[in-house]
Amino acid sequence: QYVLTQPPSASGTPGQRVTLSCSGRSSNIGSNYVYWYQQLPGAAPKLLIYRNNQRPSGVPDRFSGSKSGTSASLAISGLRSEDEADYYCAAWDDGLSGPWVFGGGTKLTVL
Amino acid sequence: QLQLQESGPGLVKPSETLALTCTVSGGSISSSTYYWGWIRQPPGKGLEWIGCISYTGNTYYNPSLKRRVTISLDMSKNQFSLRLSSVTAADTAIYYCARSGAVAGIDFWGQGTLVPVSS
């Protein structure tokens, strides 16, 4: 159903480092930038990472993004309880699915 | 500070047309740098991009919704709008308006408005 593939859930304990994955194909992640969004409960999504690994002003450096081939990752270090949220990856798609495509989201639980 | 605010009817009947407006403040929709668009999220589910429009009126739509979607601009009111025709219960969702650009992607979102489709 979603063009980009994300695991539905992930978890970690406070202080831990967690990595969330996002996989796509050559027409999206393979040839375009990846974006990451954080959605806290009851709120609108917020831009977390743009152009694979760039942080908007105000986003802590605990959040980092990377991309390799047709996959991307979001890493969160020094996990905090307030990081518990849904995380979505997105990319521009040059094929028939686009232009913008999203992953199904990963629900991150801080234990 | 840029702000986007969705407005529209709280309920739409099946087979009718869903119409929403996004009012932009703190910025101009006539900027050549950005596109203005819509994304939706069915309750408890993920995000689905609907489409966007440039200041020149060029539009891009999700291929799966293209037959039913129209996005338009009203420069005089600094607003843009969404029309989705022939709605069904599957169109029930929180609808977000958003700004997108070549550098930061979809970088500003409205707070969203829930639109149930029900008779």
Interface residues (C-beta under 8 A of the other chain):
Chain A: Y2 Y33 Y35 Y37 A43 A44 P45 K46 L47 Y50 R51 Q54 P56 Y88 A90 W92 L96 S97 G98 P99 W100 V101 F102 G103 G104 G105
Chain B: G46 L47 E48 W49 C52 Y60 N62 P63 Y96 S100 V103 A104 G105 I106 D107 F108 W109 G110 Q111 G112
